[in-house]
Amino acid sequence: KLTKDGLDLRRDTIFSAKDLSRSVEKIRKLYQDEGYYLVEVTPRTRMRSPSEMSVTFQIVENQKVLISSITFDGNRFFSNRKLRGFMETKQKWFLSWLTGAGTYKEEVLRNDALLIADHYMNNGYINVKIGEPKIRLADDQQSLLVDISVTEGDQYLIGDITFKGDILYPESEIRKK
């Protein structure tokens, strides 16, 4: 998936340590999005001549690390299982190798927090706050644990709906629509 065009470093340009650092981060992110959370990317630079430099990236993938647990703190209205069902990010299971379930992707997890907030709002929790997902490596370094804090706030329900003003149709007919 990674091409030379995807990196901030370019051939035949002036070397920049900042571009090198950004390229290392891009490579690391690509590997992490494929489940290689513990990837090690080491840039190696070598002067080929007084005006030329060679850059090589040494990549050690290490083992794939999948999400083994997604937990929520502060939820009362929806169960942990229900909240996990709203999410695109899933916990690993025995067919993860086939489905890709359990793979950590930062953008997807951030979007999941928005999806959870949306479901709460659709159920009357207009002041819900979903915390930034916290990712940590399990003690055995074999899996990732995801913790998400939830502050539900009060639930609001619609009481009575009335119509005022110059109404063209009877109220009973408007209510049917």
N, C-alpha and C positions, 0 to 999 in steps of 0.2 A: 504493500500500500504506500510505502514511502518512496518518493522519487526525489531526485536532486532538486527539482523545482519546489518541493515542499519545505525545504530547509531554508534558513535565513542566510546560510553561507552559500556563496556562489563561486564558481571557477573564474579565474582571471579577474578578481576584484580585490580591493584592499581588505586585508584581514582585520576583523573586529572581534575582540573577546566577547563583546555583548551579543553579537550574532552567533558566535559559537555556543554561548550559554543558552540562548533561545533555541538553537537547533537541538541541543541535548535535551531540553525540556519537551520539545515536540516529539522527539523519538521516544522518550520515556512515556509520554502520554499515549502515543499510539500503542505501545506494548501494554500499558495498563488497561486500556480499553479492550484489549483482547484477553484480559485476565492475568497478565504477568505483572502483578502489583509490586513484586520485589525485584523488578528488572534493574540491572546496574548498567548505566551508559557512561563510558569513560572516553573522553576525547583524547587522542594522541596527536600531538603536533610535532613536525620535524622540518627543519630548515633544509630545503633542497638546494638552494643557492642563496646568495645574499638578498635576492629580491623575490624568492619563491618559497612558499611554505606548503607542506603537505598535511592534510588533516584526515585522520582515520578514527572512526568510532568503534570502540570495542564494546560489544553488547553481550551481557550475560543474562539470559532470560530468567533463570531460576525456575522454580515450579509455578504452575498456575495456582492462583489463590482466589477462591470463590467466596461469595457471601454465604455464611452459614446461618446467620441470625439477623432478623430485622425486628427491633423492639421499639415500642412507643412508651413514653412516660407522660402521664397527665390525661390520657383519653378515658372518658367515661361513657359517652354516647355510642361510639363505635368500638367494637372489640379489636384487638390487635390483628386477628385474622381478617376481619372485614377491611381494615385499613390497608393491610398488605395486598388485598384483592384489588384495591383501587390503583395500585402502583404498577408501573411497567417493569421496574426492577424486581426480580424474584430471588428467593433463597435457592441455594443449590439443592438438587435432588438426584436420584440415581440416573436420570436421563439428561443431566446437565450437559454432558459431552455432546449430545445431539441437539438439544434445544438452546443451549447457550445460557440457560437460567443460572443465576448466581454471579454473572460477570458484572464487575463494578465499572460503571461509566458515570463519571462525575456529572455531566450535563443531564443525563437521564434521571439521576437521583434528585437533582435540583428540581427538575420538572415534576417528579413524583410528589415533592412537597407542595407544589402548586395544585396538583390534582387532588391531593388530600384536602387542602384548604377549600377548594371548589366544592367538594362533596359536603363538607361541613356547612358552607354558606348556603348550599341548596337545601339544607335541613334546618335553617333558621339560626345558625351560629355565625352571625355577621361580624363578630369581633374575634374570630378564631385566629390564633397565631401558631404557625408551624415553624419550629426552630430549624436552623441549618442542620442537615444530617451530619452526625459525627461518625467518622469511620475510624476503627481501630483494629489492629492486628490481634488475633486471638493469641493467648499465651503460647500455644504450640506452634505458632507461625504457619499454620496450615490453612487458615480461613480468616475472613474479615467479619467483623461485627458492626452492624449499623444501628445507631441509637438516634431516635427522632423525638424531640420534646413537643408536646401539644398543650396549648392553653386554649380550652374550648370557649370560655366566656359564657354568657347567658344565652339561652335559646329564645328566639322571638318567633311568635306565631301570629298569623293574620287573624284578627278578631272579626270585625264586621266591615263590610264594604258597602259604602253608600254612594249614590250618584246625585250630583247637584248641578244646577245650571239649566240651560235650555236643552232639554232631553228630547230627541226626536222620536224615540221609541219608548214604550212602557218599560219600567224597571225590570219586570219579570222577564221580558224578552231579551234585554241586555244581559241579564244574569245567565241565561241559557247559552249565550255566545261566549 
